[in-house]
Amino acid sequence: MPELDLSALWALIAEPMTAWGMKLISAIAIFFVGRVLARWARKILRTALQKAAVDETLVPFLSSVTYYGIIAVVVIAVLSAVGVQTASLVAVLGAAGLAVGLAMQGTLSHFASGVMLLMFRPFKTGDFVEAGGVAGSVEAIRVFTTTLKTPDNVDIVMPNASVWGQTIKNYSANATRRIDLVMGVSYDDDLQVASDVMRRILDDDDRVLADPAPVVAVSELADSSVNLVVRPWCNRDDYWNLRFDLTRRLKEQLETAGCSIPYPQHDVHVHQSGGVRAA
């Protein structure tokens, strides 16, 4: 019986074991270093987003996406270090990601729009806006939806794509607003008297701002009236109350001053022609 050569057997086993051992140590090192880098990147990104005053809903989401994205790259690097062919794995993951993206195209559109809303902040919670064909106060801005409360206390939940993809009017963005009123007087009235009455009403109201100065001017010679525009500026919170008060006071004071506020009317003349009465 031939004698077993242990040294040759050990040399045969030791070489692949050493190669595998080095690959395993390299893979472990890559994993732990990559994990540390992922945590470090998540922490740095979270701090940067908080300093940039990004919405609190978005901060943990973006930091988590960054962390797991780095971990995915690290796992592929670990598999490559131990000799696993990762090209096919990356291709499969890419195809799966594409399929999921196509299947969730609408949802991802809402998500992308939500990220844009939270980052660029065209409005904030509490603002009165007109967006997506709806006007109301902003109750909540989430990643996929935005909630508005209408003046009659109805909650409207809209997908973010319909908000970001259309014109947004933010009525709360500026500290002051201009009220635009149109008052009509008769062609027989004295325009100077009407203008003086309107200016006196504006001067007597403390809510009307002196700068910018209010405007009272003749704007149109209409079919039934001479129209004057009344454009005072006020603080944002005084807008509706001042508008309602001015509308009533202008009507009352113009009538007191002898000005009439005409309305459309038709005059019918009846005459006889050839024994037939026509209108």
C-alpha positions in Angstrom: 0.0 0.0 0.0 1.5 3.4 -1.0 2.4 5.8 1.8 0.2 8.9 2.0 2.1 12.1 1.3 0.6 14.5 3.9 2.8 17.4 2.9 1.7 17.2 -0.8 -2.0 16.9 0.4 -1.6 19.9 2.7 0.0 21.9 -0.1 -2.9 20.9 -2.4 -5.5 22.0 0.2 -3.7 25.0 1.6 -3.4 26.9 -1.7 -7.2 27.2 -2.5 -8.0 27.7 1.2 -5.5 30.6 1.4 -7.0 32.1 -1.8 -10.5 31.7 -0.5 -9.5 33.0 2.9 -8.0 36.1 1.4 -11.2 36.7 -0.7 -13.3 36.2 2.4 -11.3 38.6 4.5 -11.4 41.1 1.7 -15.2 40.7 1.4 -15.7 41.1 5.1 -13.5 44.2 5.1 -15.4 45.7 2.2 -18.7 45.0 3.9 -17.8 46.6 7.2 -16.1 49.6 5.6 -19.0 50.1 3.2 -21.5 49.9 6.1 -19.6 52.6 8.0 -19.5 54.8 4.9 -23.2 54.3 4.4 -24.0 55.3 8.0 -21.6 58.3 7.7 -23.3 59.4 4.4 -26.8 59.1 6.0 -25.8 61.2 8.9 -24.1 63.9 6.8 -27.1 64.0 4.5 -29.6 64.2 7.3 -27.7 67.1 8.9 -27.4 68.9 5.6 -31.2 68.6 4.9 -32.1 69.8 8.4 -29.9 72.8 8.0 -31.5 73.5 4.7 -34.9 73.5 6.4 -36.2 70.7 4.1 -39.5 69.3 5.3 -39.3 66.8 8.1 -41.3 64.2 6.2 -38.6 64.2 3.4 -35.5 64.1 5.6 -35.7 60.5 6.9 -36.9 59.2 3.5 -34.0 60.7 1.5 -31.4 59.7 4.1 -32.7 56.1 4.2 -32.7 55.9 0.4 -29.1 57.1 0.4 -28.1 54.5 3.1 -29.7 51.5 1.4 -28.5 52.6 -2.0 -24.9 52.5 -0.7 -25.5 49.2 1.0 -26.7 47.7 -2.3 -23.5 48.8 -4.0 -21.5 47.3 -1.1 -23.3 44.0 -1.3 -22.5 43.7 -5.0 -18.9 44.6 -4.3 -18.8 41.9 -1.6 -20.1 39.3 -4.0 -17.6 40.3 -6.6 -14.8 40.0 -4.1 -15.6 36.4 -3.3 -15.7 35.5 -7.0 -19.4 35.7 -7.8 -20.2 37.0 -11.3 -22.2 40.1 -10.6 -22.8 41.3 -14.1 -25.9 39.0 -14.5 -27.1 40.0 -11.0 -26.9 43.7 -11.9 -28.7 43.1 -15.2 -31.5 41.3 -13.3 -31.8 44.0 -10.7 -31.9 46.6 -13.5 -34.6 44.8 -15.4 -36.6 44.3 -12.2 -36.2 48.0 -11.3 -37.4 49.0 -14.8 -40.4 46.7 -14.6 -41.4 48.1 -11.2 -40.9 51.6 -12.5 -43.2 51.1 -15.4 -45.8 49.4 -13.3 -45.7 52.2 -10.7 -45.3 55.1 -13.2 -48.3 57.1 -11.8 -47.3 56.5 -8.2 -43.7 57.5 -8.9 -44.9 60.6 -10.7 -46.8 61.6 -7.5 -43.7 60.8 -5.4 -41.4 62.9 -7.6 -43.9 65.8 -7.5 -44.1 65.5 -3.7 -40.3 65.6 -3.4 -40.3 68.8 -5.6 -43.1 70.4 -3.4 -41.2 69.6 -0.2 -37.9 70.8 -1.5 -38.9 74.0 -3.4 -41.8 74.9 -1.1 -44.1 77.0 -3.3 -46.4 77.0 -0.4 -46.4 75.8 3.2 -49.0 74.5 5.7 -51.5 77.2 6.5 -51.2 79.1 3.2 -54.3 79.8 1.2 -53.6 78.6 -2.3 -55.2 77.7 -5.6 -53.7 74.6 -7.0 -55.0 71.7 -9.2 -58.2 73.6 -9.8 -59.0 73.8 -6.0 -58.7 76.8 -3.7 -58.2 76.3 0.1 -55.9 76.4 3.0 -53.0 73.9 3.0 -53.6 71.3 5.7 -50.8 68.8 4.9 -48.0 68.2 2.4 -47.1 64.6 2.1 -44.8 62.6 -0.2 -47.7 61.4 -2.4 -50.6 63.7 -1.7 -51.5 67.3 -0.6 -54.5 68.1 1.5 -56.4 71.4 1.2 -59.3 72.6 3.3 -61.9 74.7 1.4 -63.5 77.8 3.0 -66.7 75.8 3.6 -64.6 73.3 5.6 -64.3 70.4 3.1 -61.0 68.5 3.0 -59.7 67.9 -0.5 -56.9 65.3 -1.0 -55.1 65.7 -4.3 -52.3 63.6 -5.8 -49.1 65.7 -6.0 -48.7 65.3 -9.7 -51.9 67.3 -10.3 -50.6 70.1 -7.9 -47.0 70.4 -9.2 -47.9 70.0 -12.9 -50.3 73.0 -12.9 -50.1 76.7 -12.0 -50.1 77.4 -8.3 -51.5 80.7 -6.9 -50.3 81.4 -3.3 -52.5 84.1 -1.8 -50.5 84.0 1.5 -47.0 84.4 0.1 -46.9 88.2 0.4 -47.7 90.4 3.5 -49.9 92.8 1.5 -52.6 92.4 -1.2 -54.5 94.7 -3.5 -58.3 94.9 -3.6 -59.8 95.4 -7.0 -63.3 96.8 -7.1 -65.3 98.3 -10.0 -68.0 100.8 -9.2 -70.4 102.1 -11.9 -72.1 105.5 -11.9 -74.5 107.0 -14.3 -73.5 109.1 -17.3 -75.4 112.0 -15.7 -73.4 111.9 -12.5 -70.5 114.2 -11.6 -67.4 112.0 -11.9 -65.4 114.4 -9.6 -68.0 114.0 -6.9 -67.9 110.2 -7.2 -64.1 110.1 -7.1 -64.0 112.4 -4.0 -66.5 110.2 -2.2 -64.4 107.0 -3.0 -61.1 108.6 -1.9 -62.7 109.9 1.3 -63.9 106.4 2.2 -60.4 105.0 1.6 -58.7 107.7 3.6 -61.1 107.1 6.6 -60.3 103.4 6.8 -57.1 102.6 8.8 -56.8 99.3 7.2 -56.1 100.9 3.8 -52.3 101.3 3.4 -50.8 104.6 2.4 -47.9 102.9 0.5 -48.6 101.8 -2.2 -51.2 104.6 -2.6 -54.7 103.6 -3.5 -56.0 104.2 -7.0 -59.3 105.6 -8.0 -59.7 106.1 -11.8 -62.2 106.0 -14.6 -61.6 102.7 -16.4 -64.4 102.1 -18.8 -67.3 103.8 -20.6 -69.7 100.9 -20.5 -73.1 100.5 -22.1 -75.1 101.5 -19.0 -72.5 103.1 -16.7 -69.2 104.9 -16.3 -67.0 102.4 -14.5 -64.4 103.5 -11.9 -61.8 101.2 -10.5 -61.0 101.3 -6.7 -57.7 99.7 -5.9 -56.6 100.0 -2.3 -53.7 98.0 -0.7 -54.1 96.3 2.7 -52.5 93.7 4.9 -53.1 90.2 3.9 -55.2 89.3 7.0 -57.5 92.3 6.4 -58.3 91.5 2.8 -61.7 89.9 2.9 -63.2 92.0 5.7 -62.0 95.2 4.1 -63.3 94.2 0.7 -66.8 93.4 2.1 -66.9 96.7 4.1 -65.7 98.8 1.2 -68.3 97.3 -1.2 -71.1 98.2 1.1 -69.8 101.7 2.1 -69.0 102.7 -1.4 -72.6 101.9 -2.5 -74.2 103.7 0.4 -72.0 106.8 0.3 -72.3 107.2 -3.5 -76.1 107.1 -3.2 -75.9 109.6 -0.3 -73.8 112.0 -2.4 -76.5 111.8 -5.2 -74.7 109.4 -7.5 -76.8 106.6 -8.9 -75.5 103.1 -9.6 -77.1 102.1 -12.9 -78.0 98.7 -14.0 -78.7 97.3 -17.5 -82.2 98.1 -18.7 -84.1 98.0 -22.0 -86.5 100.7 -23.2 -89.4 99.4 -25.3 -91.2 101.9 -27.6 -94.6 100.9 -29.0 -96.0 102.7 -32.0 -98.8 102.2 -34.5 -98.0 101.5 -38.2 -100.7 100.8 -40.7 -103.2 99.7 -38.1 -100.8 97.0 -36.9 -99.4 97.5 -33.4 -95.7 96.6 -33.3 -93.1 96.5 -30.6 
